[in-house]
Amino acid sequence: MPGLSEKDLVDLVRSVFPRDTGDRILGILVDIPRDPARDNPDWKARRAMAEEWHTRLAAGAASVPLESVRLIAYPDVGSNNAELPAEAMIMNAGLPGEASGLAGRGEVVPFEKIFRETQLFLAPTEYSTTAPLKNAARRHLFRAATMPGFSERMIPALRIDYGEVGRRVGLLKAKLDRAEAAEVAFLVDGEQRCDMVFDLRHRTAHESSGRFPAKGTAGNLPSGEAYIVPYEGEKGEPSLTAGVLPVEIGGEILMFTIEGNKAVAVRGSGAAREAEAAHLAREPAYGNMAELGFGVLGDFGLLPVGEILLDEKLGLHVAFGRSDHFGGRVGPADFSSAAEVIHLDRIYIPATQPRILVRSVVLHYPDASLEVLMENGRYKVF
C-alpha cells in the first residue's frame, strides 16, 4: 500500500504489539465478498492492501521478530461484528475477487485452530471483527488489532503521539469507572434540546489507546477512545438509561425514545424513520444502548474519512445493538440470525451529524458531585 513501506509496517507491528517472547506468527485477516454485487472499490483496495501488507511483513518478519506472517481469508459474514465462519483459508495464492474462488488457493483450517496457533492478528476487513475477536482473544490469549474499513486516508492516524492519546484515554476511563451516570444534553438545529441519562452503575470502562501489550486483548486500530456499556438491567433492578436520543441520518432528524436502556420508539417523518422503525420491530436487540464512547483523536487535527473505524474516535458516540464483546449482555443469541447481529455507532461530530450539537456531558459521581466532561462538543478536562 502506498505510504507504508516494509519498515513502516514492521515499526507499526512492534508499536501496536509490544514484544512478547511467545510471539511467533502474525495473521492478516481479510474477508472476501460472497456476492460480487456487494463488492465496492474501497473493499477491493483493502484486499489489495492486505496482500501487500502480507508480502512486506513476510519479508520483514525477522525484524519484528516473527517466524512467519500468514494471509488468512474467509467469506464475508455480511454485517459488522457478526460471528466468524467455522473455517478460513491460509492462503498460498492470490486473493480471488469473490468467495467462490477461494477453492484451491490455500489450506482450509478451522478458525479455532488458527486462533490456537496465531499470537498476533491484523484484521483490515470490510465487516468489523472486533466482537468475535475480543471473545476469541480471551479464550486463546492472542492479541488482535481490528481495522474494519481501513483505507489509505487513515494513515495519518497511525502517526500521531499515541503516548498522549493513551494519557487522555486513561483519564477518561478513570472518570467513567467512578461515575454512576452520564447526563448528555443535545441541541438540534440550535434550538431543540434533547436529554439522555446513561446508567453507568455496575460497569467499568474500557480504554482503547492503539496499543495491545497484554495477551488476550483485541480492539480497533487506529484508536483513541474510552468507552463503557451502559447498565442493561441484568442484576434484577431496571436500567435507568432513559431519555430522547436524536440521530441524524441522511439529513433527517430522528428522535429515539429510550427506556430501560432500549430504544422503544422512533419519531420522524421520512424514509430513514421508516427504515429504523422497521429495524427495531424486526430486531429488538438492535435497540440496545450498547456503548457510550468518548473519542479523543479530533483534538489531534484528524478529520473524518467516512469510516466508523476512525470517525468514532473523533468524539462522542453512542452505539446500538450488540454489547457482549464489551462486557455487556446482548449478544448473537439475542438476534434472529447471524446476519442480523450488529453493533452500530452513531457519531456526534459536526462532519457526521451537523444538525446535532453535544451541548454538554455531565458525569454524576457516588458522592453526589458533578463534573462537566464536555461542553459544546469540546472536552473540558484536558
N, C-alpha and C positions, 0 to 999 in steps of 0.2 A: 504494500500500500504506500503511495507517495507520502512522504512526510515522516515515516517511521522506518528507519534503517535497521539493520541487524543489531547494531549497538543500542539504538533506541529501545528496541523490543527486549533485548537482554536486560538493560537497565530498568525497564518497566517491570518485568517479572521479578527482578531482585528487589525492587522497591515495594511492590504490592505484596509479595510473599517473602518476608524476611526469612533468611536461610534456616532450615531445619535439617539436621543430618540425615533424616529419613527420606528426604525428597529425592525421588528417582525419575518419575515420569510426569510430564505435563500433557494434559489432554486439551485440545481445542475443539469445542463442541460447535456443530453447525447443523441447522435444520434445513431440510430440502423440501420444497413445495410438493405436496401430494397432487394438487390440481394446478397445472401450469397457468390456468386463467387467473389464479390469485397471486401469481408472481408479480414483482414490481421492480423497477430499476434499482432502488436502494437495496433491496434484498439480494439481487444479482451481484451488485457491487460488494455487498458484505460477504457473500460466499467467496468471491474472488479474493477479497481481503483475507479471509480465513486461510485460504490456500497459500497466499503469500506469507502470512504470519507463520504458518507451519514450515514452509521452506526456509525462511530466515532464522526462525528459532531452532530448527533442527540443525542448521549449520552452526549456530552459536551455542548449542546446548552445553558444551563443556565449560563455557564461560559463566553459566548460571550458578553452580554447575548442575547438570542433569544427565541422566543416562540416555533418555530418549524423549521425543516430542511426537505425539500422535494426533492425527486429524480424525475426529470421530463424528460421523454423520448419522442422521436419523430422519425419518419422515416427520414433517411438522405436525404439531399437536393441535393447531387450529385456534388457540386462544392463549392469552398471557397467563402464565402460572398454572396451567393445567398439568396433570401428571405426565411424566415422560413415558414413551412406549417401553415395553419389556426389553427390547433389544435395540442395539445400534450397530453400526459397521465401522470397524477400524480400517481406514482407507489405505489402499496401496496403489490407487489410480486416481485420476482427476475426478472432481465432483460432477455429477450429472445435473442437467437442468431441471429434472423432476425426480420424485422419489422412486418411480417405477424403474428408473435407470440405475439404481444402486446395485442391482444384482450383478455379481461377478467382479465388483470393483474393490473388494476387500473381504475382511473376515467378520462374519456376524457373531456378535458376542452379547450375552445378557448384560444389561446395564448394571446389575448388581455386581457382576464380576469386574466390569470396568471400574466401578466405584471402589472395589476392594484393592485393585492394582494401581490406581492412579492417585497421586498425592496432591496434585495441583490441577486446576481447571481454569481456562478462559472460555467464556461462552458468548461469542458475538452472534447472537441468534435473532431471527425475526420475532419470535414469540418468547416472552420472558421465561427463563428457567429459574428465577430466584426462589420461588416457593419449593419446588421439588428438590432443588439442590441444597437449600437450607436444611430440609428434613433429612436428606441423604447424608449430608456432611456430618450431622450429629451422630448418625449411626456408624459411619465409616471413617470419621476423623480426617477427611481430606479438607482442603481449602479451595474455595472457588470464587472467582470474580465474574459476575454475570453482567453482560453487556448487550442487552436487547436493543435493537435499533441503532447500534453504534455506527457512526459514519466518520468520514474524514473531517467533517465540520466540528467534531468533538475533540480533535487532537489538542487544541489549546487547553482543554480541561484536564489533560494529563500532565501539564507542565506548570501548574500553579504550586504555591507553597502549601503542601499538604501537612506540614507541621502546624501552621497557623489554622488551617482547616480543622485539624484534629483538636486544637485547643478550643476553638469555638464550639465544635460539636460536643466535646466533653462537657463544656459549661452548660449547654442546653440540656444535655441528658441529665445532669445533676439536678437541674431545676425541675424537669419533668418528673424525675423519680420522687422528689419531695412533694410535688403538687398533688392535690386531691381533685382539682378541676381546672379546666381552661375555659374561660369565657371569651368568646370571639364575637366581635361586632363587625358586620359587613355593611358597606354603603353601596347601594345600587343606583347608578346614574346620578350620583352626587346628592341624592335626597332621600331615598327609601332605605331605612335601616332594617337589617335582619340580625337577629341574635341567636347564637348557639352556645350551649353549655356542653362540654365534653367531660364525661365522668372518667377521671384518671385513677380512681381508687383501685387497689388490688393489682396494680400493674407496675412494671418497671420499664423504663425507656430503653431504646437501642441507639447506639451510635454507629454511624457509617462514615468512616474517615478516608476510605480508599486504600486502606492497608489491612492485611489479614495475617497478623502474627501468630494467632492461636489456631491449633488444629480444631477441626470440627466447625469451622465458620464459613459462611458464604454471604455475599452481598454484592451490591452494584459497584461498577466502575464505569465511568467516573463517579465520584461520590462526594458527599459533603452534607450530611443531614443527621439530625436526631429525630427519632420518631417513636410513637407509642400507640398501642392498640387500646382504644377506649374500653372500659369495663363493659362486658357483654351480658351480665346478669346471670352468670353460671353459678354463683355462690349462694343462691337462694334468696337474694334480695335483688330487686329490679335495678337495671342500669338507670342512671339519672341523665344520661346523654339525651338532650332534647332541644327543640327549637326549630328554626326555619333556616335551611341551608340553601343559599342561592347558587346556582350554577349557570354559567353562560355557555351555550352550545350553539355554534354557528351563528352567533349574533343574537340568539334568542335567550331570554332570561327565564329559567325555570326555578320554581320555589319548591323544594322538597320539605315536607313536614316530617320531622324526626321525633320519634317517641321510643323510649326504651332502647336507644342505640340503633334503631332501624328506621329507614325511610318507609313510611306507611302511605304516603300520597305524594303526588307531584302536580303543581299548578303551572299553567302556561297556556299558550294559545296557538301553537304551531306544530310542525312536523316533529321537532325534537321532543316536545312534550308527549306526543302520541307514542313515539318510539320508547321513551323512558318509562312511561306508564305501562306499556306492553311488556317491557323487560322486567319490571318489578312484579307484574302479575304472573309472568311465566316463571320467574326465578326469584322468589322472595329473599333468598340468601344474598342476592346482588345488592339489596338494600341495607346490608350490614355496614355500619360505620367501622371500617377495618383498620384505619390508620389516621392519626393526626401527625403530620410531619412538618419539620422546620428545616428547609434547605438554606445553606449559607453561601453558595457559590455566586449569587448575584452581587455580593459585595466585592468580588474579585474581578469584576469587569466582564464576566461571561454573559453571553446573550443566549436566548433560547434558539434551538435549532429545529424545533418541530418534532422532537422525540422525547417521550416521557423520561427515558433513562437520564438525560441531562436536565431537561426542563424542570423536573420536580425538585432538583437540588438547588434551584434558584430562589426559592421562597416557600411560603406556607402552602401545604397541600393536604387534601382530605381524600381518602380512598374508600371506595365502595367494594364490598364483596369478601373475598377470602382473607382470613387473618391467622390461620393456624401456624403459618410459617414465621409469624412474628410473635408467637406465644398466645394467640387468641384461640377461640374455639370453633370458628366457622371454617370448614374445610371441604374437600371434594365431595364427601358424602352428603353435604347439605344442598348440592346442586343436582339437577335432574340427569346430567350426563357429564362425561369428562369434557366434552366440547363446550359446555356452558360454564365451566369453572372460570372465574375471573377475579382479578384484583385490579381495579381501575382508579388511577389518581386523577383528581381534579385540582389543577394548579392555579393558585391565586396570585398571579403577577400580571402587570398591565399588558404584556405581549400576548398572553393566552386568554385572559378574561378581562378585556379593557373596560367593561361596564361595571366591574365589581372591584371595590377597594376594601382591603383589610383595614378597617378603621382602627381596631385595637385588638390585642390579645392580652388578657389579664389572667395570671395564674393565682389560684386560691390555695393557700397552704393550711396544714392542720391547725396551726396556732391562730387562725383567722386573719393572718396578714395577707396582703395582696402585693403582687409585683406586675408592673407593666412590662411585658416581654416585647411587644411590637406596637407601633403607633404609625398610622398612615403608611402601612406597608414596609416600614423600616424597623430594624431591631433597635431596642433601647438599652441593651445590656452589653454591647461590645464597645 
